[in-house]
Amino acid sequence: MANEQIESSGWVLYPIGSKPRWTLSFFLGFQHYLTMFGATVSIPLIVGGAMGFPPDQLAILIGTVFFASGIATLFQQFFGNKLPIVQGGSFSFLGPTFAIIGMVQAQGGNWQMAIQNVAAAIMFASIFEIVIGYSGAIGKIKKFIGPLVIGPTIAMIGLALFETGAPFMSGNWVISIITLVSLILFSQVYSRRSRFFLLFPVISAIAVGWICAVIGTLTGWIPAGNPANLTSAFQNIAAAPWFTIKPLIPFKWGFPTNTSLLVAGSFGMLAAYLASMVESIGDYHSCAKISEAPPPTERMISKGIGAEGIGCLVAGILQSGSGTTSYSENIGAMGITRVASRRVIRCGAIIMLIIPVLGKIGAVFASLPGPVVGAMYVGLFGLIAAVGLSNLQYVNLNNSRNLFVLGLALFSGLSVRVAFQQNPISWGAIGTVSGTLGMILQTILTTAMAVSALVAIVLDNSLPGATRKERGLTYWEREATEEAWAKAEAEWEQMKEGEERKLEGFESVQK
């Protein structure tokens, strides 16, 4: 009965406009840093490996990605949609990136030429996202997007990443299961009895898995070569410098000189931006939903996409090897920790700016084992999928037409991607118009949430058989307004410094 009271009193302990104490905010922000670390660090490892980066330069690339993510997050917080959402490197950019790397290598270019052209393509193509966002064009499509579209799109953000969950865990099942069980116990059992586990279930679970990996490595229980073995990580920590400013330097690896390659790469990179924008719109709704805030308005969506374009421009200037976009992992972390404060996200962004300068500290966090990361993904991405489906509470699911739209959108998102991964579109060289269009279409069709969103938008806005109320649109129209946000902001503004929202029944459970 007490648990029911907790759930009925609200989800969020620290809402968007709350101001937790600064020390607490930095600890909570550090938790967000660790949450995004696994996905973010894998991008420079993949890209740098494909380009042939030397080990010492790869370490700089990793620091650059995090520094660019910190800048992009702060820009989104102050000049974007101001939702408590983290910005980081995106896998959406890998397809066009590999195409550019292939063109560079075909011309006999080295890793420096590859990073120059990838960074420049990201930078020039970001102008497209900036214009689409700040012109308000992207916000206009909001009228065609309701819960029946947002639901499967957000769910697909979590479901489509199933390949990074249990497959990562399989590297060492003992370490990963210990981590996952710890996350379950800390977030769902002990969080109802302890304030510490209520706020820090993610970082606590990561610590347990990490410590077990360290013990296993030192005792010899985890053999060399196992993903949970940290022997090489210890060596990297010892070799890392204490301080470095190289990740902060713009154009540190030079400027591209091949104009035709740059133009072709920039057009190909547009595909990544299209997929990224669709994903981000879903993330904005997911973030607002899990934060107990009103749905994002047309203006917020436009400013958010425009701010993401600015973040990508900065990432290109810094030559991070990837554009930035909203991070689903951290939305899942908010759901588990019940903390949705902007101040916490801003503190996390500041940590992202500091860690790349501290070489030794960055190397320590780079030792986070893959099985631990996989366990966290299972919990966080599963929660995101559930949050997406929770939007369907506004839809009449007794209507067969609505069920048809939902089912086809979900299945298409998972199935179409596999078809085009196995049989990629090849309409010619990327330097040609047809080849570039083929790459754009290929990237969209292999992005699960983009496919689900497009299928749901077309079907939900064309098929007869459901009223606007049955489609859940009346709720969207009533809640996604400037007035609703002004009212919510006024309520949050009344909260005092360090004050949290009281969860009815929590104290009785604790006793």
BELVENCOR-V949629 format. One record per residue. N is the residue number from 1. PHI is phi in radians with two decimals (* if undefined). OMEGA is omega in degrees with one decimal (none if undefined). D_LAST is the distance of its C-alpha to the last C-alpha in whole Angstrom. Layout:
N;PHI;OMEGA;D_LAST
N;PHI;OMEGA;D_LAST
//
This chain:
1;*;179.5;14
2;-1.14;179.1;11
3;-1.10;178.4;13
4;-1.09;179.0;16
5;-1.14;179.2;15
6;-1.09;-177.2;14
7;-1.16;-176.2;18
8;-1.30;-177.1;19
9;-1.49;178.4;18
10;2.18;-175.0;20
11;-1.58;-166.3;21
12;-1.64;177.0;21
13;-1.49;175.7;19
14;-2.07;-179.3;22
15;-1.23;-171.2;25
16;-0.94;-174.4;29
17;-1.52;-178.7;30
18;-1.28;-177.6;26
19;-2.26;175.4;27
20;-1.06;176.9;24
21;-0.95;-173.4;25
22;-1.05;179.8;28
23;-1.08;178.2;26
24;-1.13;-178.9;23
25;-1.09;-179.9;26
26;-1.23;175.6;28
27;-1.14;178.1;26
28;-1.17;176.6;25
29;-1.15;176.3;29
30;-1.10;176.2;29
31;-1.07;176.5;27
32;-1.15;177.5;29
33;-1.05;179.2;32
34;-1.17;-179.4;31
35;-1.11;-177.2;31
36;-1.50;-170.4;34
37;-1.06;-174.5;36
38;-1.02;-179.0;37
39;-1.23;-175.9;39
40;-1.20;-176.9;40
41;-1.24;-179.3;41
42;-1.22;-178.3;43
43;-1.16;176.8;45
44;-1.12;176.9;47
45;-1.12;179.4;47
46;-1.20;-177.3;49
47;-1.16;-179.7;51
48;-1.09;177.7;52
49;-1.13;179.1;53
50;-1.15;-180.0;55
51;-1.40;-176.8;57
52;1.49;-179.8;57
53;-1.09;170.0;56
54;-1.11;-176.9;56
55;-0.95;-177.8;53
56;-1.19;177.9;53
57;-1.33;177.7;53
58;-1.12;177.2;51
59;-1.09;177.8;48
60;-1.18;178.6;49
61;-1.06;178.7;49
62;-1.08;177.9;46
63;-1.09;179.9;45
64;-1.13;179.4;47
65;-1.04;-179.0;45
66;-1.22;179.0;42
67;-1.13;177.4;43
68;-1.10;178.8;45
69;-1.14;178.0;41
70;-1.11;178.3;40
71;-1.10;-178.7;43
72;-1.09;179.8;43
73;-1.15;179.2;39
74;-1.13;179.3;40
75;-1.12;177.5;43
76;-1.10;-177.9;41
77;-1.19;-173.9;38
78;-1.76;-175.8;41
79;-2.22;-179.7;44
80;-1.86;-178.4;43
81;-1.41;177.4;40
82;1.10;171.0;37
83;-1.31;-179.9;35
84;-1.34;-172.5;32
85;-2.21;-178.3;34
86;-1.53;175.2;35
87;-1.85;179.8;39
88;-2.77;179.3;40
89;-1.03;-173.6;43
90;-2.11;174.9;44
91;-1.24;178.7;45
92;-1.05;-176.3;47
93;-1.53;-174.2;50
94;-1.18;-178.2;51
95;-0.99;177.2;53
96;-1.07;179.2;56
97;-1.10;178.7;55
98;-1.13;177.8;56
99;-1.12;178.8;59
100;-1.16;177.9;60
101;-1.02;179.3;60
102;-1.08;178.6;62
103;-1.14;179.9;65
104;-1.12;-178.9;64
105;-1.18;177.1;65
106;-1.13;178.5;68
107;-1.62;178.0;69
108;1.43;-178.8;69
109;-1.35;179.5;66
110;-1.78;-176.3;64
111;-1.14;179.2;60
112;-1.15;177.8;61
113;-1.12;179.8;63
114;-1.16;-178.5;60
115;-1.18;177.5;57
116;-1.07;-176.4;60
117;-1.31;176.9;60
118;-1.13;-179.7;57
119;-1.10;-179.9;55
120;-1.15;178.5;58
121;-1.11;176.7;58
122;-1.08;-177.2;54
123;-1.16;-177.4;55
124;-1.23;179.8;58
125;-1.22;179.4;56
126;-1.12;178.1;53
127;-1.03;178.0;56
128;-1.05;-178.2;56
129;-1.21;178.5;52
130;-1.09;-179.5;52
131;-1.17;179.6;55
132;-1.04;-178.3;53
133;-1.32;-172.7;50
134;-1.28;173.7;51
135;-1.32;-178.5;54
136;1.54;-176.7;52
137;-1.10;-177.3;53
138;-1.17;-179.9;50
139;-1.22;-178.0;48
140;-1.16;-178.3;51
141;-1.34;-177.7;50
142;-1.04;-178.4;47
143;-1.13;179.6;48
144;-1.68;-175.2;49
145;-2.01;177.2;45
146;-2.14;-179.6;43
147;-1.00;-179.1;40
148;-1.26;174.2;42
149;-1.65;-177.2;43
150;-1.13;-177.6;40
151;-0.94;-179.5;38
152;-1.17;179.4;40
153;-1.15;178.5;41
154;-1.15;179.4;37
155;-1.02;-178.5;37
156;-1.22;176.1;40
157;-1.02;178.8;38
158;-1.43;-174.6;36
159;-1.18;-175.9;38
160;-1.22;-178.6;41
161;-1.74;-178.8;39
162;-1.09;-178.6;39
163;-1.26;179.6;41
164;-1.81;-179.5;39
165;-1.66;-178.1;36
166;-1.04;176.1;37
167;-1.03;174.7;40
168;-1.20;179.7;39
169;-1.08;-174.8;36
170;-1.13;176.5;39
171;-1.06;174.6;40
172;-2.77;-173.6;38
173;-1.11;-177.7;36
174;-1.12;-179.1;33
175;-1.10;-176.5;32
176;-1.20;179.2;32
177;-1.19;175.5;30
178;-1.01;179.8;28
179;-1.14;-177.7;27
180;-1.15;177.9;27
181;-1.10;177.6;24
182;-1.08;178.9;22
183;-1.08;179.3;22
184;-1.10;-178.1;21
185;-1.15;-176.6;18
186;-1.15;-173.7;17
187;-1.48;-172.9;18
188;-1.96;-178.4;17
189;-2.00;-175.3;14
190;-1.25;178.7;12
191;-1.13;179.4;13
192;-1.52;-179.0;10
193;-2.15;-175.9;8
194;-2.34;178.0;10
195;-1.13;179.4;12
196;-1.04;-179.3;15
197;-1.27;174.0;15
198;-1.13;-176.5;15
199;-1.64;-172.3;18
200;-2.17;179.7;20
201;-1.21;-176.9;20
202;-1.23;-178.5;24
203;-1.14;178.4;25
204;-1.18;179.7;22
205;-1.16;177.1;24
206;-1.07;-179.3;27
207;-1.08;-179.7;27
208;-1.08;-180.0;26
209;-1.12;-179.5;29
210;-1.09;-179.5;31
211;-1.08;178.0;30
212;-1.08;178.4;31
213;-1.16;178.4;34
214;-1.10;179.9;35
215;-1.07;179.8;35
216;-1.08;179.1;37
217;-1.23;-177.1;39
218;-1.19;-179.0;40
219;-1.51;-179.4;40
220;1.50;179.9;42
221;-1.20;177.0;40
222;-1.65;-174.1;40
223;-1.23;176.9;44
224;-1.07;-178.6;46
225;1.61;176.6;47
226;-1.26;-178.8;43
227;-0.99;179.6;41
228;-1.63;178.5;38
229;-1.36;-172.9;41
230;-1.91;-178.5;41
231;-1.04;-180.0;44
232;-1.14;178.3;46
233;-1.12;177.7;43
234;-1.07;179.4;43
235;-1.17;179.0;47
236;-1.15;178.1;46
237;-1.13;-179.7;44
238;-1.14;-176.5;46
239;-1.47;-175.2;49
240;-1.25;177.4;47
241;-1.29;178.7;48
242;-1.25;-178.6;46
243;-2.37;175.8;47
244;-2.71;177.7;49
245;-1.96;-176.9;50
246;-1.05;178.4;52
247;-1.10;-175.9;49
248;-1.56;-172.3;49
249;-1.47;177.2;53
250;-1.23;176.0;55
251;0.82;-174.3;57
252;-1.15;-179.1;57
253;-1.90;173.9;59
254;1.69;-177.3;62
255;-1.94;177.0;63
256;-1.23;-179.0;64
257;-2.07;-179.7;68
258;-1.56;-174.8;69
259;-1.15;-178.2;69
260;-1.10;177.8;69
261;-1.15;179.8;66
262;-1.13;-179.6;64
263;-1.13;-179.9;65
264;-1.08;179.8;64
265;-1.14;179.8;61
266;-1.15;178.2;60
267;-1.17;177.8;61
268;-1.12;-179.0;59
269;-1.20;178.0;56
270;-1.02;179.1;56
271;-1.04;179.4;54
272;-1.11;-179.4;51
273;-1.18;178.2;51
274;-1.09;178.9;51
275;-1.13;-179.1;49
276;-1.11;-178.9;46
277;-1.15;177.7;47
278;-1.08;179.2;46
279;-1.10;-176.7;43
280;-1.16;177.9;42
281;-1.05;175.6;42
282;-1.11;178.8;39
283;-1.12;179.5;37
284;-1.05;178.8;37
285;-1.15;179.1;36
286;-1.11;-179.8;33
287;-1.10;179.1;32
288;-1.12;-178.9;32
289;-1.11;-175.9;31
290;-1.29;178.8;28
291;-1.58;-175.5;27
292;1.01;177.0;27
293;-1.85;174.8;31
294;-1.09;176.0;34
295;-1.05;-179.2;36
296;-1.13;179.6;39
297;-1.44;177.6;42
298;-1.01;-179.2;45
299;-1.16;179.3;46
300;-1.13;179.0;42
301;-1.09;-179.4;43
302;-1.09;-179.6;47
303;-1.17;179.1;46
304;-1.12;179.5;43
305;-1.15;177.7;46
306;-1.07;178.6;48
307;-1.15;177.0;46
308;-1.14;175.6;45
309;-1.08;176.9;49
310;-1.10;178.4;49
311;-1.06;178.3;47
312;-1.18;176.9;49
313;-1.06;177.7;52
314;-1.11;179.0;50
315;-1.06;177.6;49
316;-1.19;179.4;53
317;-1.11;179.5;54
318;-1.38;-178.8;52
319;1.06;-179.7;53
320;-1.40;179.3;50
321;1.51;179.9;51
322;-2.76;170.6;49
323;-1.35;179.5;48
324;-2.01;178.6;45
325;-2.71;-179.5;43
326;-1.16;-173.4;39
327;-1.89;-179.2;37
328;-1.19;-178.0;35
329;-0.99;-176.4;32
330;-1.31;172.5;31
331;-1.15;175.6;30
332;-1.09;178.5;28
333;-1.11;177.0;26
334;-1.10;179.3;25
335;-1.14;-178.9;24
336;-1.36;-176.4;22
337;-1.54;-177.4;21
338;1.10;179.1;21
339;-2.07;-177.5;23
340;-2.18;-175.6;26
341;-1.29;174.7;27
342;-1.08;-178.3;31
343;-1.02;-179.7;30
344;-1.12;179.8;28
345;-1.11;179.4;31
346;-1.16;175.9;34
347;-1.15;176.2;32
348;-1.08;178.6;32
349;-1.15;178.0;36
350;-1.10;177.0;37
351;-1.08;177.8;35
352;-1.10;179.1;38
353;-1.37;-175.1;41
354;-1.50;-174.3;40
355;-0.98;-179.3;39
356;-1.04;179.2;43
357;-1.37;-178.9;44
358;-1.64;-173.2;42
359;-0.99;-178.6;44
360;-1.11;-178.3;42
361;-1.13;178.0;39
362;-1.07;178.7;40
363;-1.16;177.1;41
364;-1.10;-179.2;38
365;-1.23;177.2;36
366;-1.21;179.5;39
367;-1.47;179.6;39
368;-1.00;-173.2;36
369;-1.19;178.6;37
370;-1.01;178.4;38
371;-1.06;176.2;35
372;-1.19;178.1;32
373;-1.07;179.7;34
374;-1.05;178.6;34
375;-1.11;178.6;31
376;-1.16;179.6;29
377;-1.10;179.8;32
378;-1.02;-179.8;31
379;-1.26;-174.2;28
380;-1.29;-179.1;29
381;-1.25;175.2;32
382;-1.11;178.4;31
383;-1.16;178.9;28
384;-1.09;177.9;31
385;-1.03;179.4;33
386;-1.17;177.2;31
387;-1.08;177.4;30
388;-1.05;-179.6;34
389;-1.18;-180.0;34
390;-1.16;175.9;32
391;-1.13;-177.8;34
392;-1.31;177.3;36
393;-1.14;179.2;34
394;-1.60;-176.2;37
395;-1.86;175.5;39
396;-1.37;-178.1;41
397;-1.51;170.1;41
398;-1.51;178.8;43
399;-1.55;-175.8;46
400;-1.11;178.7;48
401;-1.12;178.7;49
402;-1.14;178.0;46
403;-1.12;179.0;45
404;-1.12;179.0;48
405;-1.08;-178.7;47
406;-1.09;-177.6;44
407;-1.09;-179.1;45
408;-1.18;179.0;48
409;-1.14;-179.7;46
410;-1.15;-176.3;43
411;-1.19;179.8;46
412;-1.10;-179.1;49
413;-1.03;-179.3;46
414;-1.46;-171.2;46
415;-1.49;-178.1;49
416;-1.08;-179.8;52
417;-1.02;-179.0;50
418;-1.11;-178.9;51
419;-1.05;-176.5;55
420;-1.48;170.2;55
421;-1.24;-179.8;54
422;-1.37;-179.4;56
423;-2.28;-175.8;59
424;-1.13;177.7;59
425;-1.27;178.4;61
426;-2.35;-177.7;64
427;-1.89;179.7;67
428;2.19;-179.4;68
429;-1.17;-176.8;68
430;-1.13;179.1;65
431;-1.26;178.9;68
432;-1.59;179.4;69
433;-1.10;-178.3;68
434;-1.13;179.5;67
435;-1.16;178.5;66
436;-1.17;177.6;63
437;-1.09;177.7;62
438;-1.10;178.4;62
439;-1.14;179.0;59
440;-1.05;-179.5;57
441;-1.15;179.0;57
442;-1.07;-178.9;56
443;-1.12;-179.8;53
444;-1.14;-175.8;52
445;-1.28;175.5;53
446;-1.80;174.1;51
447;-1.86;-169.6;48
448;-1.00;-177.2;46
449;-1.19;177.0;44
450;-1.18;178.6;47
451;-1.12;179.2;49
452;-1.04;-179.4;46
453;-1.13;-178.4;46
454;-1.13;178.9;50
455;-1.08;-178.5;50
456;-1.16;179.7;47
457;-1.07;-177.9;49
458;-1.12;-176.1;53
459;-1.22;-176.2;52
460;-1.17;-178.9;49
461;-1.75;-179.0;52
462;-2.18;-177.1;55
463;-1.37;175.2;54
464;-1.40;172.5;54
465;1.91;178.8;52
466;-2.63;176.8;49
467;-1.38;178.2;49
468;-1.08;178.0;47
469;-1.17;179.8;44
470;-1.16;177.6;44
471;-1.46;178.4;44
472;1.44;-175.3;41
473;-1.30;-179.4;43
474;-1.15;176.0;43
475;-1.13;179.5;39
476;-0.99;-176.8;40
477;-1.17;-177.8;43
478;-1.36;-171.6;41
479;-1.72;-176.6;38
480;-1.48;-177.7;40
481;-2.29;177.0;41
482;-1.12;-178.9;42
483;-1.15;180.0;40
484;-1.10;178.9;37
485;-1.24;177.9;36
486;-1.09;178.7;38
487;-1.13;179.8;35
488;-1.13;179.2;32
489;-1.07;179.4;33
490;-1.12;178.4;34
491;-1.15;-179.8;30
492;-1.16;-177.9;29
493;-1.14;179.9;31
494;-1.28;-179.0;29
495;-1.25;-179.0;26
496;-1.42;177.3;26
497;-1.03;179.1;26
498;1.44;-177.5;23
499;-1.37;177.8;21
500;-2.07;176.6;19
501;-1.36;-178.9;19
502;-1.36;175.9;16
503;-1.67;-176.4;14
504;-1.06;178.3;13
505;1.70;-176.5;10
506;-1.13;-178.0;9
507;-1.11;-178.8;6
508;-1.19;177.2;5
509;-1.16;-179.1;5
510;-1.05;178.8;4
511;-1.19;none;0
//
